Amino acid sequence: MYIVLSTNKIKIEHLDEFLSQVLVHATNSNAEPGCVRYDVMQDTADPQTICLHEVFTDEAAFLAHQANDFYKDWMERSKDWRHVESRVRHVLDYVFRSENR
């Protein structure tokens, strides 16, 4: 698995637009054959903080995700909506993974 966990602080004036458009992006991402899951979460204490949890079958699937037109369009459209300096991104491996119940 190739797992990316990223946290982004969204500019308040773009928050509503970001939230509506990231749902479209997540839906497109979840439809990709190499995407296991693409979750979007919002901090309950700071609604401008958005966390993306992306799980792909492998790094090649993640790179294919980034090559999609919808990904490129999303990144271009939303690039000024984020506080770039606050972005935190990690690539992770499972230590323990619970099975679906």
SULJONOR-V148521 format. One record per residue. N is the residue number from 0. SS is DSSP state (h for helix, s for strand, l for the rest). PHI is phi in degrees with one decimal (none if undefined). NEAR is the number of other C-alpha atoms within 8 Angstrom. Layout:
BEGIN
N:SS:PHI:NEAR ; N:SS:PHI:NEAR
END
This chain:
BEGIN
0:l:none:8 ; 1:s:-121.9:12 ; 2:s:-117.4:11 ; 3:s:-120.7:12 ; 4:s:-120.7:12 ; 5:s:-130.5:11 ; 6:s:-120.4:12 ; 7:s:-130.2:13 ; 8:s:-97.3:12 ; 9:s:-97.3:13 ; 10:l:-63.1:10 ; 11:h:-55.4:6 ; 12:h:-71.0:5 ; 13:h:-115.2:9 ; 14:h:-60.5:11 ; 15:h:-61.6:7 ; 16:h:-65.8:7 ; 17:h:-58.9:11 ; 18:h:-61.6:8 ; 19:h:-69.3:8 ; 20:h:-80.4:8 ; 21:h:-68.8:9 ; 22:h:-65.7:9 ; 23:h:-64.4:8 ; 24:h:-61.8:11 ; 25:h:-64.7:11 ; 26:h:-62.3:8 ; 27:h:-61.8:9 ; 28:h:-63.4:10 ; 29:h:-64.7:10 ; 30:l:-84.0:7 ; 31:l:-71.0:8 ; 32:l:-62.4:4 ; 33:l:-91.5:9 ; 34:s:-91.9:15 ; 35:s:-82.3:9 ; 36:s:-164.5:9 ; 37:s:-139.5:12 ; 38:s:-108.3:8 ; 39:s:-121.4:11 ; 40:s:-127.3:7 ; 41:s:-121.9:10 ; 42:l:-64.5:10 ; 43:l:-72.0:5 ; 44:l:-87.9:4 ; 45:l:-137.8:7 ; 46:l:-59.7:8 ; 47:l:-78.3:11 ; 48:s:-93.9:11 ; 49:s:-117.7:13 ; 50:s:-114.7:12 ; 51:s:-109.7:12 ; 52:s:-116.8:12 ; 53:s:-115.7:12 ; 54:s:-124.6:12 ; 55:s:-119.5:14 ; 56:l:-62.0:11 ; 57:l:-164.8:9 ; 58:h:-63.5:9 ; 59:h:-61.2:6 ; 60:h:-65.9:11 ; 61:h:-65.0:13 ; 62:h:-65.0:8 ; 63:h:-64.2:8 ; 64:h:-57.3:10 ; 65:h:-68.9:8 ; 66:h:-86.7:8 ; 67:l:-66.8:8 ; 68:h:-60.6:6 ; 69:h:-64.7:8 ; 70:h:-66.5:11 ; 71:h:-60.9:10 ; 72:h:-63.1:8 ; 73:h:-60.4:9 ; 74:h:-64.2:8 ; 75:h:-66.9:7 ; 76:h:-66.0:7 ; 77:h:-100.1:9 ; 78:l:-60.1:7 ; 79:l:-92.4:6 ; 80:l:-87.0:10 ; 81:s:-104.9:10 ; 82:l:-84.0:11 ; 83:h:-57.1:7 ; 84:h:-67.4:4 ; 85:h:-96.4:8 ; 86:l:-68.1:10 ; 87:s:-126.1:7 ; 88:s:-136.4:8 ; 89:s:-130.3:7 ; 90:s:-103.7:8 ; 91:s:-123.3:8 ; 92:l:-120.4:7 ; 93:l:-69.6:5 ; 94:l:-97.9:4 ; 95:l:-143.8:4 ; 96:l:-129.4:5 ; 97:l:-76.0:4 ; 98:l:-81.1:4 ; 99:l:-60.7:3 ; 100:l:-101.4:2
END
